[in-house]
Amino acid sequence: MNALRSILIFAVLTFGSLTKNHAQQVPHEVIGQVIDHETREPVGFATIALIRAEDDSLESGAVADLDGEFALTGMQNKLYRLKISVMGYQEFVSEPFQVSEGNTPSLTSTFYLEPTQISLDEVVITGQRDLFEEKVDRTIYHAENDKTLLGGDATDVMRRVPMLSVDMDGNVSMRGSSNILVLIDGRQSAIVASNVADALKQLPAEEIKSVEVITTPSAKYDAEGTGGVINIITKKNNLQGSSLNINSSAGNRSSTLGLNGSLKQGNMSWTLGGFGRSMYNVLGSFSNEQVITQPNGTLMNVLQQANTGTDMLMGRYNLGWDFELDPNQFLSTSVSFGLRNRENLQKSLLTETYVSDALINASLRDVATNDQANNIDANFNYIKTFDRKGEEFSLSALYSVSNQRNMFENSLYGEPETGILSRILNNNVSKNEEFTVQLDYIRPLSENQILEYGAKNINRQAESDFAYYTAEGVSGPYQESANPSKSNNFAYNQNVTAGYASFTTDFLQDFSFKGGVRYEYTHINANFGSMAPESDIPSYGVWVPSLNLSHKMTTGDMIKAAYNRRVQRPFLNFLDPNLNAANPQQVSQGNPLLRPEYTDNWELSYGTSSKVATINFTTYFRNTTGSIQPIRTVADKDVIFTTFENIGYEKTFGLSIFSNVNLSSKLTVNGSIDGYYATLNNGLTDPLYAAFNSGFVLSGRGMASYQLPNNWQIQAFGFARGQQVQLQGQAGGFAIYNLNINKQFNDNRGSIGFGFENFLTKEFTLQNQLVTPTILQQSTVGMQNAGFRVNFTYKIGKLTVDKNAKKPKSVTNDDIKSGVSNSSLE
């Protein structure tokens, strides 16, 4: 708390010294948007010229943004024309209009340009290439330019991003590492920290502007996430007026409904939105075979099989308020609320146990699992800019809380005439609460040099209250277990205080350098309830250096080299001592004594582009010590027990290739291949527990998009990942694919689409293998996820460009959070 108090005092003093009142005289203005007359699509980066009608001389000018929007200000009392030009379109010249004292010209806010036949292909290619973008320290996927994501969620978006892999359950990994930091607008809520897969399902694809993949984060980012950082940027309303966006979908597996409204008048704006998603009819299968060697050499074989089903209902709701105090000061606040209810059922789980081919035991069960959660995020941000271009001070605070309830009920059947013989119930109520305060200051030292520094404090409190109950028959009362290993409570408090400094510069004309250092000090206190007295886990500090170097060649090609050090702190899903025995043959439990893992990352990449194609090659090496890995041992003769340990090391050598090719003005294809060789070793010498594994992992994706007449578009997408190496075996490979057709209408205000998912395959299967000196296991999970859906979106309201719109800043927890760099050199 002393560190937190110091940061707050520093914030108050800095705020007082920086705050100034600025008066602004509202100038005359021309605002508008440039649109393709035929396709009704925005025309980005058009040149806007304000011409004096009396002598055709240039008064001022501007360049439209990616959406074709622009604003011109500072006009005198004269007669003007507006001239709009861009390659591939006929030049537009407006009729003369008069600017006089007290009169703001009111031009039509939409300007339609006629395409030319000669350069049309070049214009279309430029727009298509905007789907992906390379920067000094990140790769950006512009999801807003992908019109076939309608009706999906953030999971669907992630599957299209290079270097990312998303399995059938929605779990995300980067280059084989699932220890990644996922942020939304530069921050991460408590629910994202504890369950990334479910959190992504609460975010509709239509609200995502872009996804940034940062494999070597700078010192400004928190040190958390050994695999890297993923920052999801949502769409912002920088327009004057009011609007209401409706997006919905209905299908045989899921349905969605979203409403997002905004109102902006002058220097104040409000946003209010909600998104709901229902998943149903998700059927599948489960089978498991495990052979366990007993101490006397006897082989015990366990066979299991069951039918499965999943239902899910979730929603996300948000309220935001932004206010410009003056042209140099900006306030924003937001509150969001999310909820989730997921039910999984294993129907008629049959378990048969054999010894020397003789059946010694058989049981039949129904296993119902329920996962409920709700989360609240409250965010406050203050930004102050200065007369010097790029200079900025910001203060951010975030309060986030996630409440979860995980429970399962295991019903054991007796003879057919007796029905349910007994029941077991596990109830685990957990809470993850965070409070963060962050200060950042950006100071340009010269035109091409920027110094950034700041401080941060994150206080986390995680609690888990769990209990086991047993009951007889179908309606007998439940009795709580007195065993402290099954019924207990666990509290885990973590406080991280950090400071950083980062320096960015251009040198030798074509080189850019960004380097920095970050220091984080972590204090942990854990209480294991009646299992053990309060445990004082040692505090620790870590220095996190980072280096990014890039060279842009005369051909436009770019070479990048980077190094950084990362730390992965174990979180509640790894620490929770609650015993999960939904399947009594496969029991798992967290390890509250886990230590952090440390990773050194080296990366070298080369990117090149032409008028029709872009291609990027990246090679990397990742060395992790104390890697957190699942460890399986035998418990109670035929039961496999899983927990987590800090193993010796994990080394990964990898290569990724990404390419985007415009085969014509209407057809674009892109794809990527990611391959790496991993080596894992727990460093033990006892042959009963020593583990070593290595092997190649290969994944790839491909996407093709074709522009049809009358604003129709068709897109095909596929992704496949091979088997993934683990310390004691491997996770199975899988593949998914989909086909989407979409049409826009009414000047792009509305769209309707049709999606077909995995339509040629009745059931996908995922096979996992486990191999130890005493365990040989193969489990298969099947999922019937062939789907069809209809998507519909519509925009209501009239908006105009807000020339004074500022980019909001938010708290950036990349130790479990992070933000987007404000460096103008990026």
C-alpha positions in Angstrom: 0.0 0.0 0.0 3.0 2.4 0.5 3.8 2.0 -3.2 0.2 2.7 -4.1 0.1 5.8 -1.8 3.3 7.2 -3.4 1.9 6.8 -6.9 -1.4 8.6 -5.9 0.5 11.5 -4.3 2.7 11.8 -7.4 -0.4 11.8 -9.6 -2.1 14.6 -7.6 1.0 16.8 -7.7 1.6 16.2 -11.4 -2.0 16.8 -12.2 -2.0 20.1 -10.4 1.2 21.3 -12.1 0.0 20.3 -15.6 -3.6 21.4 -15.6 -4.3 24.7 -17.6 -7.3 26.2 -19.1 -7.3 26.7 -22.8 -9.8 28.8 -24.7 -10.7 27.7 -28.2 -12.4 29.7 -30.9 -14.5 27.4 -33.0 -13.4 28.0 -36.7 -15.4 27.5 -39.9 -15.2 23.9 -41.0 -16.0 21.5 -43.8 -16.6 17.9 -42.8 -17.4 14.9 -44.9 -16.8 11.4 -46.2 -15.5 10.2 -49.5 -17.5 7.2 -51.0 -17.1 5.1 -54.1 -20.1 5.9 -56.3 -20.5 2.3 -57.6 -19.7 0.1 -54.6 -20.7 2.6 -51.9 -17.5 1.6 -50.0 -15.4 4.3 -48.3 -12.4 5.6 -50.3 -9.5 5.9 -47.9 -6.6 8.4 -48.0 -8.2 10.7 -50.6 -6.5 14.2 -50.9 -8.8 17.1 -50.0 -7.9 20.5 -51.2 -9.6 23.8 -50.3 -9.2 26.1 -53.3 -9.8 29.9 -53.4 -12.4 30.4 -56.2 -11.0 33.9 -57.1 -7.6 32.6 -58.3 -7.6 28.8 -57.9 -4.8 29.0 -55.3 -4.6 26.5 -52.4 -5.8 27.7 -49.0 -5.4 24.5 -47.0 -5.7 20.7 -47.4 -6.2 17.4 -45.6 -6.0 13.6 -46.2 -9.0 11.4 -45.5 -8.6 8.5 -43.1 -9.1 4.8 -43.8 -12.9 5.3 -43.7 -12.8 8.3 -46.1 -13.6 10.8 -43.4 -12.0 14.3 -43.2 -12.3 17.7 -41.7 -11.1 21.1 -42.9 -10.9 24.2 -40.6 -9.5 27.7 -40.4 -11.1 29.2 -43.4 -11.3 33.0 -44.0 -14.2 35.1 -45.3 -13.8 34.1 -48.9 -15.3 32.1 -51.8 -14.0 28.6 -52.0 -14.2 25.3 -54.0 -13.5 21.8 -52.7 -11.3 19.5 -54.8 -11.0 15.8 -54.0 -8.6 13.5 -55.8 -7.3 10.0 -55.3 -5.7 7.5 -57.7 -8.2 5.4 -59.6 -11.0 8.0 -59.4 -12.1 11.0 -61.4 -11.3 14.2 -59.7 -14.3 15.9 -57.9 -14.6 19.7 -57.8 -17.5 21.3 -55.8 -19.6 24.3 -56.7 -18.3 27.6 -55.2 -19.4 28.3 -51.6 -19.1 31.5 -49.6 -17.6 31.7 -46.1 -18.7 34.8 -44.1 -18.6 35.9 -40.6 -20.9 33.8 -38.4 -21.7 31.5 -41.2 -20.3 27.9 -41.2 -20.7 26.3 -44.7 -23.0 23.3 -44.8 -21.9 21.0 -47.6 -23.3 17.6 -48.3 -21.4 15.3 -45.9 -20.9 12.5 -48.4 -18.9 13.0 -51.6 -19.3 10.3 -54.3 -16.3 9.7 -56.6 -16.6 8.0 -60.0 -13.9 5.3 -60.5 -11.8 5.3 -63.6 -11.2 2.2 -65.7 -7.4 2.6 -66.0 -6.4 2.6 -62.3 -9.4 0.9 -60.7 -7.4 -2.3 -59.9 -4.7 -0.4 -58.0 -7.3 1.3 -55.8 -9.0 -2.0 -54.9 -5.6 -3.6 -54.2 -4.7 -0.9 -51.8 -7.8 -1.4 -49.8 -7.4 -5.1 -49.7 -3.8 -4.9 -48.4 -5.1 -2.9 -45.4 -6.4 -6.2 -44.0 -2.9 -6.8 -42.5 -0.2 -4.3 -41.4 3.4 -4.6 -40.2 4.9 -2.2 -37.6 8.2 -2.1 -35.8 7.0 -4.2 -32.8 3.7 -5.8 -33.9 1.6 -7.3 -36.6 -1.9 -5.9 -37.0 -5.0 -7.6 -38.4 -7.7 -5.0 -39.4 -10.8 -7.0 -38.6 -13.1 -4.1 -39.6 -12.1 -4.6 -43.2 -13.2 -8.3 -43.2 -16.9 -8.1 -44.0 -17.5 -11.9 -43.5 -17.1 -11.9 -39.7 -20.7 -10.8 -39.2 -22.5 -12.9 -36.6 -19.3 -14.2 -35.1 -17.3 -13.4 -31.9 -13.7 -12.6 -31.0 -12.9 -16.3 -31.2 -13.7 -16.2 -35.0 -11.5 -13.1 -35.4 -8.6 -14.7 -33.6 -8.6 -17.7 -35.9 -7.8 -15.3 -38.8 -4.8 -13.6 -37.2 -1.3 -14.8 -38.1 0.8 -16.5 -35.4 -2.3 -17.4 -33.4 -3.9 -20.8 -32.9 -7.4 -21.3 -31.5 -8.6 -24.8 -30.6 -12.2 -26.1 -30.8 -12.8 -24.9 -27.2 -11.7 -21.3 -28.0 -8.3 -21.5 -26.2 -5.8 -19.2 -27.8 -2.0 -19.8 -28.1 0.8 -17.9 -29.8 3.5 -19.9 -31.5 2.6 -22.9 -29.3 2.5 -20.9 -26.0 -0.8 -20.5 -24.2 0.9 -18.2 -21.6 -0.1 -15.0 -23.4 -1.6 -11.7 -22.3 -5.0 -10.8 -23.9 -6.1 -7.2 -23.7 -9.2 -5.4 -24.8 -8.4 -1.7 -25.6 -5.2 -2.0 -23.7 -6.6 -3.5 -20.6 -7.7 -6.8 -19.3 -10.6 -7.5 -17.0 -10.5 -10.1 -14.2 -12.6 -12.5 -16.3 -10.1 -12.4 -19.2 -7.3 -13.2 -16.8 -9.1 -16.3 -15.5 -10.8 -17.6 -18.6 -9.7 -16.2 -21.9 -11.8 -18.6 -24.1 -15.1 -17.7 -22.5 -14.3 -13.9 -22.3 -13.7 -13.9 -26.1 -17.1 -15.4 -26.7 -18.7 -12.4 -25.0 -17.2 -9.9 -27.5 -19.0 -9.7 -30.9 -16.8 -9.6 -34.1 -18.7 -6.5 -35.4 -17.3 -4.4 -32.5 -13.6 -5.3 -33.2 -11.6 -2.8 -35.2 -8.3 -4.6 -35.2 -6.1 -7.2 -33.4 -2.5 -6.4 -32.5 -0.1 -9.3 -32.1 3.0 -8.1 -30.1 5.5 -10.9 -29.9 8.3 -8.8 -28.3 6.6 -6.2 -26.2 8.6 -3.1 -25.1 9.4 -2.1 -21.5 6.2 0.0 -21.4 4.2 -3.2 -21.4 3.9 -5.3 -18.2 6.2 -8.2 -18.1 3.4 -10.8 -17.9 2.8 -13.2 -20.8 5.8 -15.3 -21.9 4.3 -15.9 -25.3 3.5 -12.3 -26.0 0.7 -9.8 -26.0 -2.6 -9.7 -28.0 -4.4 -6.4 -27.9 -8.0 -6.3 -29.2 -8.9 -2.8 -30.4 -12.7 -2.1 -30.4 -14.4 0.4 -32.6 -14.7 3.9 -31.3 -17.2 6.6 -32.0 -15.4 9.7 -33.1 -18.4 11.2 -34.9 -20.9 13.9 -34.0 -24.6 12.9 -33.8 -26.4 9.8 -32.7 -26.5 6.2 -34.0 -27.8 2.8 -33.2 -26.2 -0.4 -34.5 -28.1 -3.6 -34.6 -26.3 -6.9 -35.2 -27.9 -10.3 -34.9 -27.6 -13.9 -36.1 -29.5 -17.1 -35.9 -28.4 -20.6 -36.6 -28.7 -24.3 -35.7 -25.9 -24.1 -33.1 -26.0 -20.5 -31.8 -27.8 -17.2 -32.0 -26.7 -13.6 -31.1 -28.3 -10.2 -30.6 -26.5 -7.0 -30.1 -27.5 -3.3 -29.7 -25.0 -0.5 -29.5 -26.0 3.1 -29.3 -23.9 6.3 -29.2 -24.6 10.0 -28.8 -22.0 12.8 -29.2 -22.8 16.5 -29.0 -20.0 19.0 -28.8 -17.3 17.9 -26.3 -19.4 15.2 -24.6 -20.3 11.7 -25.7 -22.1 8.7 -24.3 -22.2 5.0 -25.4 -24.5 2.3 -24.3 -24.5 -1.2 -25.6 -25.2 -4.9 -25.0 -24.5 -8.2 -26.6 -26.0 -11.6 -25.9 -25.1 -15.0 -27.2 -26.8 -18.4 -26.9 -25.2 -21.7 -27.8 -27.2 -24.9 -28.0 -27.4 -28.2 -29.7 -23.6 -28.6 -29.4 -23.4 -32.4 -29.2 -20.3 -34.7 -29.1 -18.7 -37.8 -27.7 -15.9 -38.8 -25.3 -13.8 -41.9 -25.1 -10.8 -42.7 -23.0 -8.4 -45.7 -22.6 -5.7 -45.7 -20.0 -3.3 -48.5 -19.1 -1.6 -48.1 -15.7 1.3 -50.2 -14.5 1.0 -51.2 -10.9 4.0 -51.4 -8.5 3.9 -55.3 -8.9 4.0 -55.0 -12.7 0.3 -55.8 -13.2 -1.5 -53.9 -16.0 -4.8 -52.2 -15.2 -6.8 -51.1 -18.2 -9.6 -48.6 -17.9 -12.1 -47.9 -20.8 -14.5 -45.0 -20.8 -17.1 -43.7 -23.2 -20.0 -41.2 -23.1 -22.2 -38.9 -25.2 -21.7 -35.1 -24.4 -23.7 -32.0 -24.8 -23.1 -28.3 -24.2 -25.4 -25.3 -23.7 -24.3 -21.7 -23.0 -25.8 -18.3 -22.4 -23.7 -15.2 -22.0 -23.9 -11.5 -22.3 -21.8 -8.3 -22.1 -23.2 -4.8 -21.4 -21.3 -1.5 -21.3 -21.8 2.2 -20.5 -19.3 4.9 -21.4 -18.9 8.7 -21.0 -16.2 10.9 -22.5 -15.7 14.6 -21.9 -13.2 17.1 -23.3 -12.3 19.6 -20.6 -10.6 21.7 -23.3 -8.5 21.0 -26.4 -5.7 19.6 -24.3 -7.5 17.7 -21.5 -9.7 14.6 -21.9 -11.6 12.5 -19.5 -13.2 9.1 -20.1 -15.0 6.7 -17.8 -16.7 3.3 -18.6 -18.4 0.5 -16.8 -19.0 -2.9 -18.3 -20.9 -5.9 -16.9 -20.6 -9.5 -18.2 -22.2 -12.8 -17.3 -21.9 -16.4 -18.4 -23.7 -19.6 -17.7 -22.3 -22.8 -19.3 -23.6 -26.3 -18.8 -21.8 -29.5 -19.9 -23.3 -33.0 -19.7 -21.6 -36.4 -20.0 -24.6 -38.8 -20.4 -24.2 -42.4 -19.6 -20.5 -42.3 -18.8 -19.6 -46.0 -18.9 -16.3 -47.0 -17.1 -14.9 -50.5 -17.3 -11.8 -51.7 -15.5 -9.8 -54.8 -16.6 -6.9 -56.7 -15.1 -5.3 -59.2 -17.4 -8.3 -59.0 -19.7 -10.6 -59.8 -16.9 -13.4 -57.3 -16.1 -13.2 -56.5 -12.4 -15.4 -53.4 -12.2 -18.0 -51.5 -14.3 -20.0 -48.3 -13.5 -22.4 -46.0 -15.2 -22.7 -42.3 -14.4 -24.2 -39.0 -15.5 -21.9 -36.1 -15.0 -23.3 -32.5 -15.1 -20.9 -29.6 -14.9 -22.1 -26.0 -14.5 -19.9 -22.8 -14.8 -21.4 -19.5 -13.8 -19.7 -16.1 -13.8 -20.3 -12.4 -13.7 -17.8 -9.6 -13.9 -17.7 -5.8 -13.5 -15.0 -3.5 -14.9 -14.9 0.2 -14.0 -12.3 2.3 -15.8 -11.2 6.0 -15.4 -8.7 7.8 -17.6 -7.3 11.3 -17.7 -5.1 12.6 -20.6 -3.3 15.9 -20.9 -1.5 16.9 -24.1 0.9 19.9 -24.6 1.8 22.4 -27.2 4.8 20.2 -28.1 3.6 17.6 -30.6 3.5 14.1 -29.0 4.0 15.2 -25.4 1.4 13.6 -23.2 0.6 12.8 -19.6 -2.0 10.3 -18.5 -3.5 8.9 -15.3 -5.5 5.7 -15.4 -7.3 3.6 -12.9 -9.2 0.3 -13.2 -11.3 -1.7 -10.8 -12.2 -5.2 -11.9 -14.0 -8.0 -10.1 -15.0 -11.5 -11.4 -17.3 -13.8 -9.4 -17.4 -17.4 -10.5 -19.2 -20.6 -9.4 -18.0 -23.9 -10.8 -19.8 -27.1 -9.7 -20.3 -30.6 -10.9 -22.7 -33.4 -9.9 -21.7 -37.0 -10.4 -24.7 -39.5 -10.3 -23.7 -43.2 -10.0 -26.3 -45.7 -11.2 -26.8 -49.1 -9.5 -28.7 -52.0 -10.9 -31.3 -51.1 -13.5 -34.1 -51.6 -11.0 -32.5 -49.4 -8.3 -31.8 -46.3 -10.5 -29.3 -43.8 -9.0 -27.3 -45.3 -6.2 -25.3 -42.3 -4.9 -24.4 -38.7 -5.8 -21.3 -36.5 -5.4 -21.5 -32.7 -5.6 -18.6 -30.3 -5.7 -19.2 -26.5 -5.3 -16.4 -24.0 -5.8 -17.2 -20.3 -5.4 -14.3 -18.1 -6.4 -13.6 -14.3 -6.6 -10.9 -12.4 -8.4 -10.6 -8.7 -7.5 -8.1 -6.2 -8.9 -7.4 -2.5 -8.5 -4.8 -0.8 -10.7 -3.4 2.7 -10.9 -1.0 3.8 -13.7 0.9 6.9 -14.7 2.5 7.5 -18.1 4.4 10.4 -19.5 5.6 10.7 -23.1 8.2 13.4 -23.8 9.6 14.0 -27.3 13.2 15.0 -27.1 13.5 16.0 -30.7 11.7 15.4 -34.0 12.8 11.7 -34.1 13.4 10.9 -30.4 10.9 10.0 -27.7 11.3 9.3 -24.1 8.6 7.4 -22.2 8.4 6.6 -18.5 5.9 5.7 -15.9 4.8 3.8 -12.8 2.1 1.3 -11.9 0.6 -0.7 -9.1 -1.6 -3.7 -9.3 -3.3 -5.2 -6.3 -5.0 -8.6 -6.8 -7.0 -10.6 -4.3 -8.2 -14.1 -5.3 -10.4 -16.3 -3.2 -11.7 -19.8 -3.6 -14.3 -21.4 -1.2 -14.9 -25.1 -2.2 -16.7 -28.0 -0.7 -17.6 -31.7 -1.4 -20.9 -33.2 -0.7 -22.2 -36.8 -0.8 -25.8 -38.2 -0.9 -27.5 -41.5 -1.2 -30.1 -42.3 -3.9 -31.8 -39.8 -6.2 -33.2 -37.5 -3.5 -31.2 -38.1 -0.3 -29.8 -35.0 1.5 -26.3 -33.9 0.8 -23.7 -34.1 3.6 -20.6 -32.0 3.4 -17.2 -33.8 3.6 -15.1 -33.1 6.7 -11.9 -33.8 4.8 -10.0 -30.5 4.7 -8.5 -31.4 1.3 -12.0 -31.5 -0.2 -13.8 -28.8 1.8 -11.8 -25.7 2.5 -11.0 -22.1 1.5 -8.0 -20.5 -0.2 -7.0 -16.8 -0.4 -4.2 -15.5 -2.6 -3.1 -11.9 -2.5 -0.7 -10.5 -5.0 0.7 -6.9 -5.2 2.9 -5.9 -8.2 4.7 -2.5 -8.2 6.5 -1.5 -11.4 8.4 1.3 -13.1 9.7 1.6 -16.6 11.6 3.8 -19.0 11.7 3.5 -22.8 13.6 5.4 -25.5 12.7 5.5 -29.2 14.8 7.1 -32.0 15.4 7.1 -35.7 19.0 7.1 -36.9 20.9 6.8 -40.1 17.7 7.8 -41.9 16.3 4.3 -42.4 16.9 2.7 -38.9 14.6 2.8 -35.9 15.5 1.7 -32.4 13.3 1.2 -29.3 14.8 0.1 -26.1 13.9 0.1 -22.5 14.0 -1.5 -19.1 11.2 -2.3 -16.6 11.4 -3.4 -13.0 8.6 -5.2 -11.2 8.4 -6.2 -7.6 5.9 -8.8 -6.5 4.7 -9.5 -3.0 2.5 -12.6 -2.4 0.6 -13.8 0.6 -1.5 -17.0 0.6 -3.8 -18.6 3.2 -4.8 -22.3 2.9 -7.6 -22.3 5.4 -7.6 -25.3 7.7 -5.2 -27.2 5.5 -2.2 -25.2 6.7 -1.4 -22.0 8.5 -0.8 -18.8 6.6 2.0 -19.2 4.1 4.5 -16.5 3.5 5.6 -17.0 -0.1 8.9 -15.2 -0.8 8.6 -11.8 -2.6 10.7 -11.3 -5.7 11.8 -8.6 -8.1 12.6 -8.9 -11.8 14.4 -6.7 -14.3 12.8 -6.9 -17.8 14.9 -5.4 -20.6 13.6 -5.0 -24.2 15.3 -4.1 -27.5 13.6 -3.5 -30.9 15.6 -2.6 -34.0 14.2 -2.1 -37.5 15.7 -1.2 -40.9 13.6 0.0 -43.8 15.4 -0.6 -47.1 15.2 1.6 -50.2 13.0 -1.0 -51.8 10.5 -0.6 -49.0 11.3 -4.0 -47.4 11.8 -4.1 -43.7 14.1 -6.1 -41.4 13.4 -6.3 -37.7 15.3 -7.8 -34.8 14.2 -7.9 -31.2 15.0 -9.3 -27.7 13.0 -9.2 -24.5 12.5 -11.0 -21.2 9.1 -12.0 -19.9 7.7 -13.4 -16.7 4.5 -15.6 -16.3 3.0 -15.5 -12.9 0.7 -18.4 -12.0 -3.0 -17.4 -11.7 -6.0 -18.9 -10.0 -6.7 -21.7 -12.5 -3.2 -23.0 -11.8 -3.2 -22.3 -8.0 -6.7 -23.3 -6.9 -6.4 -26.4 -4.6 -10.0 -27.5 -5.2 -10.0 -31.1 -6.3 -11.8 -31.5 -9.6 -13.1 -35.1 -9.8 -16.0 -34.8 -12.2 -14.5 -37.8 -14.0 -13.3 -40.0 -11.1 -10.7 -41.6 -13.3 -9.1 -38.3 -14.2 -8.7 -36.0 -11.1 -7.0 -32.6 -11.2 -5.9 -30.0 -8.6 -4.0 -26.7 -8.7 -0.7 -26.0 -6.9 -0.7 -22.9 -4.7 3.1 -23.1 -4.3 3.9 -22.5 -8.0 6.6 -20.0 -8.8 6.7 -17.7 -11.9 8.4 -18.9 -15.1 10.9 -16.7 -16.9 11.4 -16.5 -20.7 14.0 -14.9 -23.0 12.8 -14.2 -26.5 14.9 -13.5 -29.6 13.3 -12.7 -32.9 14.4 -11.8 -36.5 11.9 -11.0 -39.3 11.9 -9.8 -42.9 9.0 -8.3 -44.7 8.6 -7.4 -48.4 5.7 -6.2 -50.5 4.8 -5.4 -54.1 1.8 -4.0 -55.9 0.1 -7.4 -55.7 1.6 -9.2 -52.7 3.1 -8.9 -49.2 5.1 -11.6 -47.5 6.8 -11.8 -44.1 9.3 -14.3 -42.7 10.0 -14.5 -39.0 12.3 -16.8 -37.1 12.5 -16.9 -33.3 13.9 -18.7 -30.3 12.2 -18.9 -26.9 14.0 -20.2 -23.8 11.8 -20.7 -20.7 13.1 -21.7 -17.2 10.7 -22.9 -14.5 8.0 -23.5 -17.2 4.6 -24.2 -15.7 3.4 -27.6 -17.1 0.8 -30.2 -16.2 2.2 -33.2 -14.4 0.4 -36.6 -14.3 0.9 -39.3 -11.8 -1.0 -42.4 -10.6 -3.3 -42.1 -7.6 -5.4 -44.8 -6.1 -4.5 -47.7 -8.5 -6.4 -46.7 -11.6 -6.8 -42.9 -11.2 -4.7 -40.4 -13.1 -3.9 -37.3 -11.0 -3.0 -34.0 -12.7 -1.4 -31.0 -11.1 1.0 -28.3 -12.2 4.8 -27.9 -11.5 7.6 -25.6 -12.5 9.7 -28.0 -14.7 13.3 -27.5 -15.6 13.2 -25.8 -19.0 11.4 -25.4 -22.3 13.2 -24.4 -25.5 11.4 -23.5 -28.8 12.9 -22.8 -32.2 10.4 -21.6 -34.8 9.7 -20.1 -38.2 6.5 -18.4 -39.4 5.7 -17.3 -43.0 2.7 -15.1 -43.8 1.6 -13.8 -47.3 -1.2 -11.8 -48.7 -1.7 -11.9 -52.5 -4.2 -9.9 -54.7 -4.7 -12.1 -57.7 -7.0 -9.5 -59.3 -9.1 -6.5 -58.4 -11.7 -8.8 -56.9 -9.9 -11.9 -55.7 -7.5 -11.8 -52.6 -5.9 -14.8 -50.9 -3.8 -14.9 -47.8 -2.3 -17.6 -45.7 0.4 -18.4 -43.1 2.4 -21.4 -42.0 3.8 -21.6 -38.5 6.2 -24.3 -37.5 8.4 -24.8 -34.4 10.5 -27.5 -32.7 10.0 -27.7 -28.9 12.1 -29.4 -26.3 10.9 -29.9 -22.7 12.8 -31.4 -19.8 11.8 -31.4 -16.1 15.4 -32.0 -15.0 14.7 -34.9 -12.7 16.9 -38.0 -12.6 14.6 -40.5 -10.9 13.4 -42.7 -13.9 9.9 -43.0 -12.3 9.4 -39.2 -12.5 11.9 -37.9 -15.1 10.3 -36.6 -18.2 11.6 -35.4 -21.6 9.8 -34.8 -24.8 10.5 -33.0 -28.1 9.1 -32.7 -31.6 7.8 -30.5 -34.4 4.5 -28.7 -34.3 3.0 -27.4 -37.6 0.0 -25.2 -38.2 -1.4 -23.3 -41.2 -4.3 -21.2 -42.3 -5.7 -20.0 -45.6 -8.4 -17.5 -46.6 -9.7 -16.4 -50.0 -12.1 -13.5 -50.6 -13.9 -12.7 -53.9 -15.9 -9.5 -54.6 -19.1 -10.3 -56.4 -21.4 -7.8 -58.3 -24.0 -5.8 -56.5 -22.1 -5.5 -53.2 -22.0 -9.3 -52.6 -18.8 -10.9 -51.2 -17.9 -14.5 -50.6 -15.1 -15.8 -48.4 -13.6 -19.2 -47.6 -11.4 -19.9 -44.6 -9.6 -22.9 -43.2 -7.2 -23.6 -40.3 -5.3 -26.7 -39.2 -2.9 -27.5 -36.4 -0.9 -30.7 -36.0 -0.2 -32.6 -32.8 1.3 -30.3 -30.1 4.2 -31.5 -27.9 3.7 -31.6 -24.2 6.1 -32.7 -21.4 4.3 -36.1 -21.0 2.7 -36.7 -24.4 1.0 -34.6 -26.9 -2.3 -32.8 -27.6 -4.2 -33.8 -30.7 -4.3 -31.9 -33.9 -7.5 -30.5 -35.4 -8.9 -28.6 -38.4 -11.8 -26.2 -39.0 -13.2 -24.4 -42.1 -16.1 -22.2 -43.1 -17.7 -20.4 -46.0 -19.4 -17.0 -45.7 -21.5 -15.0 -48.1 -22.4 -11.4 -47.4 -24.3 -8.5 -49.0 -24.4 -4.8 -48.1 -27.3 -2.6 -48.9 -28.8 0.9 -48.4 -25.5 2.7 -48.8 -23.7 0.2 -46.5 -26.1 0.9 -43.6 -27.2 -2.7 -43.6 -25.9 -6.2 -44.4 -27.2 -9.7 -44.6 -25.0 -12.8 -44.6 -25.0 -16.6 -44.6 -22.4 -18.7 -42.9 -21.6 -22.4 -43.3 -19.2 -24.0 -40.8 -17.5 -27.4 -41.1 -20.4 -28.4 -43.3 -18.7 -31.5 -44.8 -17.8 -33.1 -41.6 -20.3 -34.7 -39.2 -18.0 -34.8 -36.2 -14.5 -33.4 -35.5 -12.3 -35.4 -33.1 -9.4 -34.4 -31.0 -7.0 -37.1 -29.8 -4.7 -36.5 -26.8 -1.9 -38.9 -25.7 -0.2 -39.2 -22.4 3.0 -41.3 -21.9 4.9 -41.8 -18.6 6.8 -44.8 -17.2 3.6 -45.9 -15.5 0.8 -44.4 -17.6 -0.3 -44.9 -21.2 -3.4 -43.0 -22.1 -5.3 -42.0 -25.2 -8.5 -39.9 -25.0 -10.7 -38.7 -27.8 -13.1 -35.8 -27.7 -15.7 -35.5 -30.5 -17.7 -32.4 -31.4 -20.6 -32.1 -33.9 -20.0 -28.5 -34.9 -21.3 -28.4 -38.5 -23.3 -25.2 -38.5 -25.4 -22.7 -40.5 -26.4 -19.2 -39.6 -28.0 -16.1 -41.0 -26.5 -12.7 -40.0 -28.1 -9.3 -40.1 -26.8 -5.9 -39.2 -28.2 -2.4 -39.6 -27.1 1.1 -38.6 -29.6 3.8 -37.7 -28.7 7.5 -37.3 -26.8 10.2 -39.0 -23.2 10.9 -38.1 -20.6 13.5 -39.2 -16.9 13.7 -38.7 -15.6 15.1 -35.4 -12.4 16.9 -36.1 -11.5 17.2 -32.4 -11.9 13.5 -31.6 -9.1 12.3 -29.3 -7.9 8.8 -28.9 -9.0 7.6 -25.4 -6.3 6.1 -23.2 -6.9 3.4 -20.7 -5.1 1.6 -17.9 -2.8 -0.9 -19.4 -2.4 -4.0 -17.3 -0.1 -6.2 -19.3 1.4 -7.9 -16.4 -1.9 -8.9 -16.8 -2.5 -5.8 -19.0 -1.1 -3.4 -21.6 -1.6 -0.6 -23.9 -0.9 0.7 -27.4 2.3 2.6 -27.7 1.9 6.3 -28.5 5.2 6.6 -30.2 5.0 8.5 -33.4 7.9 6.5 -34.7 5.9 3.3 -34.8 
